[in-house]
């Protein structure tokens, strides 16, 4: 997921995306624990996507606080 794609989304859309990524992260952790995880690189991708969304949300909060 690219940051440019995320910047075009509204706060509600980012929240929905964050929620779905957190669910996916939980499922991936569960698969790893049970030995069913096939694509181990996806864990890192999801973690980084969550960080990107959180960073963008925080940037918007700080920008709104200054204005």
Backbone torsions as a table, in degrees:
resi	resn	phi	psi	omega
1	UNK	NA	134.5	-178.1
2	UNK	-98.4	148.5	-178.6
3	UNK	-66.4	-31.2	178.9
4	UNK	-63.7	-36.9	177.4
5	UNK	-66.9	-38.0	-178.9
6	UNK	-70.9	-33.1	-178.3
7	UNK	-65.1	-25.0	180.0
8	UNK	-78.0	-13.1	-174.9
9	UNK	-87.9	154.3	177.0
10	UNK	-80.3	171.6	-180.0
11	UNK	-62.8	-38.7	178.8
12	UNK	-65.0	-41.7	179.1
13	UNK	-65.1	-38.8	177.7
14	UNK	-64.9	-39.8	177.8
15	UNK	-62.7	-42.4	177.8
16	UNK	-64.0	-42.9	179.6
17	UNK	-63.6	-41.6	179.2
18	UNK	-62.7	-42.8	179.3
19	UNK	-62.9	-42.9	-179.3
20	UNK	-67.8	-36.4	178.0
21	UNK	-68.5	-35.8	177.6
22	UNK	-66.2	-38.1	175.8
23	UNK	-63.9	-43.0	179.4
24	UNK	-63.9	-40.1	178.6
25	UNK	-61.4	-42.6	177.5
26	UNK	-61.0	-46.3	-179.6
27	UNK	-62.8	-39.0	179.0
28	UNK	-65.8	-40.0	177.5
29	UNK	-63.9	-39.3	179.2
30	UNK	-65.8	-42.9	177.9
31	UNK	-62.6	-39.4	179.3
32	UNK	-63.8	-41.0	-178.6
33	UNK	-66.9	-32.4	-178.9
34	UNK	-93.1	-0.7	177.4
35	UNK	79.9	18.9	-178.3
36	UNK	-102.5	-0.1	-176.9
37	UNK	-74.4	123.8	-179.5
38	UNK	-99.7	-44.1	-177.4
39	UNK	-101.7	90.9	-176.3
40	UNK	-70.1	-24.1	179.9
41	UNK	-68.2	-23.6	-179.2
42	UNK	-63.9	-30.7	179.2
43	UNK	-59.4	-46.9	-179.7
44	UNK	-68.5	-39.2	178.8
45	UNK	-61.0	-44.7	-179.4
46	UNK	-65.2	-42.6	179.4
47	UNK	-60.7	-41.3	179.4
48	UNK	-70.2	-37.1	177.2
49	UNK	-64.4	-39.3	176.6
50	UNK	-61.7	-43.4	179.5
51	UNK	-63.6	-39.4	178.5
52	UNK	-61.8	-44.8	-178.6
53	UNK	-66.3	-44.4	178.9
54	UNK	-61.8	-39.4	178.4
55	UNK	-63.5	-44.0	-179.7
56	UNK	-65.5	-40.9	177.4
57	UNK	-62.1	-43.7	-179.9
58	UNK	-65.5	-40.2	176.7
59	UNK	-58.2	-43.5	-179.6
60	UNK	-66.9	-37.6	177.4
61	UNK	-63.0	-44.0	-179.8
62	UNK	-67.1	-38.1	178.3
63	UNK	-65.2	-40.1	178.8
64	UNK	-68.8	-32.9	-179.7
65	UNK	-70.2	-33.7	179.1
66	UNK	-72.6	-32.5	-176.0
67	UNK	-78.0	NA	NA
